[in-house]
């Protein structure tokens, strides 16, 4: 079966997770100029905290397949 797939020429791929999105955001001078450095720094700090909390969470699949019970 053929898959219908369209790609925009010159379009960049979206980040696959929050950490990649934050890394891209940190490089954006346009958003830093629009939001201001203080807002940008606060938002990045908050979202990095979210990522760290998520990274510490074990899913049910991880519990079943990687932990000795």
LOLODO-760854 format. One record per atom (N, C-alpha, C, CB): x negated, y negated, z negated. Coordinates in steps of 0.2 Angstrom, whole numbers, padded with zeros to 4 digits, always signed. Atoms other than C-alpha are relative to their C-alpha. Glycine has a CB too. Example, Ala and Ser with C-alpha at 12.3 -4.5 7.8 and 13.67 -1.06 7.14 Angstrom:
REM LOLODO-760854
-0004+0006+0000-0062+0022-0039-0004-0006+0000+0005+0000-0006+0004+0006+0001-0068+0005-0036+0004-0005-0003-0002-0002+0007
REM end
This chain:
REM LOLODO-760854
-0004+0006+0000+0000+0000+0000-0004-0006+0000+0005+0000-0006+0004+0006-0001-0007-0017+0005+0003-0005-0005+0001-0003+0007-0002+0005+0004-0007-0030-0008+0000-0007+0003-0005+0000-0007+0000+0007-0002-0002-0048-0004-0004-0004-0005+0007-0002+0001+0004+0004+0005-0015-0059-0011-0002-0007+0004-0006+0004-0002+0002+0006-0002-0018-0077-0008-0005-0004-0004+0006-0005+0001+0005+0003+0004-0033-0087-0013+0000-0007+0002-0007+0004+0000+0000+0007-0002-0034-0106-0013-0008-0001+0001+0002-0005-0006+0007+0001-0002-0050-0111-0004-0003-0005-0005-0001-0002+0007+0004+0005+0005-0063-0119-0016+0003+0000-0007+0000-0007+0003-0003+0000+0006-0052-0115-0031-0004+0004-0005+0007+0002+0000+0003-0004+0005-0061-0110-0047+0004+0005-0004-0004-0004-0005-0004-0005+0004-0055-0095-0057+0001-0003-0007-0004+0007+0000-0001+0002+0006-0047-0098-0073-0004+0004-0005+0008+0000-0002+0003-0004+0005-0056-0093-0089+0004+0006-0002-0002-0004-0006-0004-0006+0002-0051-0075-0095+0001+0000-0007-0005+0006+0002-0002+0000+0007-0051-0079-0113-0001-0007-0003-0004+0005-0004+0001+0006+0003-0051-0093-0126-0007-0003+0000+0003+0000-0007+0007+0003+0000-0070-0094-0128-0002-0002+0006-0004+0006-0003+0002+0002-0006-0073-0095-0110+0003-0007+0002+0002+0005+0006-0004+0006-0001-0060-0109-0109-0003-0006-0004+0007+0000-0002+0003+0005+0005-0068-0118-0124-0007-0002+0003-0001+0002-0007+0006+0001-0003-0085-0117-0115+0001-0005+0006-0004+0006+0002-0001+0005-0006-0078-0125-0099+0002-0007-0003+0005+0003+0004-0003+0006+0002-0069-0138-0109-0006-0005-0003+0005+0001-0006+0006+0004+0003-0086-0143-0118-0004-0003+0005-0004+0005-0004+0004+0003-0006-0093-0147-0101+0004-0005+0004-0002+0006+0005-0004+0005-0004-0079-0158-0095-0001-0007-0003+0007+0002-0001+0001+0007+0002-0084-0176-0096+0006-0004+0001-0006-0003+0004-0007+0003-0001-0067-0181-0089+0004+0000-0006+0003+0003+0007-0005-0001+0006-0057-0174-0103-0003-0004-0006+0001+0007-0002+0003+0004+0006-0070-0181-0116+0001-0007+0001-0008+0002+0000-0001+0007-0001-0068-0198-0108+0007-0002-0002-0002-0002+0007-0007+0002+0001-0049-0197-0108+0003+0001-0007+0004+0005+0004-0002-0001+0007-0047-0190-0126-0004-0003-0005+0000+0008-0001+0004+0003+0005-0061-0198-0134-0004+0006-0004+0003-0004-0005+0005-0005+0003-0076-0189-0143+0003+0003-0006-0007-0003-0001-0002-0002+0007-0068-0188-0160+0006+0005+0001+0003-0005-0004-0005-0005-0001-0052-0179-0153-0002+0006+0003+0006-0004+0004+0003-0006-0003-0062-0168-0142-0003+0005-0005-0005-0002+0006+0004-0003+0005-0073-0163-0156+0004+0004-0005-0005-0004-0004-0004-0003+0005-0059-0159-0168+0004+0005+0003+0005-0006-0002-0004-0006-0004-0049-0149-0155-0005+0006+0001+0003-0003+0007+0004-0005-0001-0064-0139-0151-0002+0004-0006-0007-0002+0003+0001-0003+0006-0068-0136-0169+0006+0005-0002-0001-0005-0005-0006-0004+0002-0050-0130-0172+0001+0006+0004+0006-0005+0001-0001-0005-0004-0049-0119-0157-0006+0005-0001+0000-0002+0007+0005-0005+0002-0066-0111-0161+0001+0004-0006-0007-0004-0001-0003-0003+0006-0059-0107-0178+0005+0005+0002+0003-0005-0005-0005-0005-0003-0044-0099-0169-0004+0006+0003+0004-0003+0005+0003-0005-0004-0056-0089-0158-0004+0005-0005-0005-0002+0005+0003-0004+0005-0066-0083-0173+0004+0004-0004-0004-0004-0005-0005-0004+0003-0051-0077-0182+0003+0005+0004+0006-0005-0003-0002-0005-0005-0045-0068-0167-0005+0006+0001+0002-0003+0007+0006-0004-0001-0062-0060-0165-0001+0005-0006-0006-0003+0001+0000-0004+0006-0061-0053-0183+0006+0005+0000-0001-0004-0006-0006-0004+0001-0044-0045-0180-0001+0007+0004+0006-0004+0003+0001-0007-0003-0044-0026-0176+0007+0001+0003-0002+0005-0005-0007-0002-0003-0030-0020-0164+0001+0007-0002+0000-0001+0008-0002-0007+0002-0021-0004-0167-0004+0005+0004+0008+0001+0001+0004-0005-0005-0030+0004-0152-0007+0000-0003+0000-0003+0007+0007+0000+0003-0047-0001-0160+0000+0004-0007-0002-0007-0002-0001-0004+0006-0041+0007-0177+0000+0007+0002+0006-0002-0004-0001-0007-0002-0036+0023-0168-0006+0003+0003+0006+0001+0004+0005-0003-0004-0051+0025-0157-0007-0001-0002+0001-0003+0007+0007+0001+0002-0066+0018-0166-0001+0001-0007-0002-0007+0002+0001-0001+0007-0063+0020-0185+0000+0007-0002+0005-0004-0004+0000-0007+0003-0067+0036-0194+0005+0000-0006-0007+0003-0003-0005+0000+0005-0051+0040-0204+0000+0007-0003+0007-0002+0002
REM end
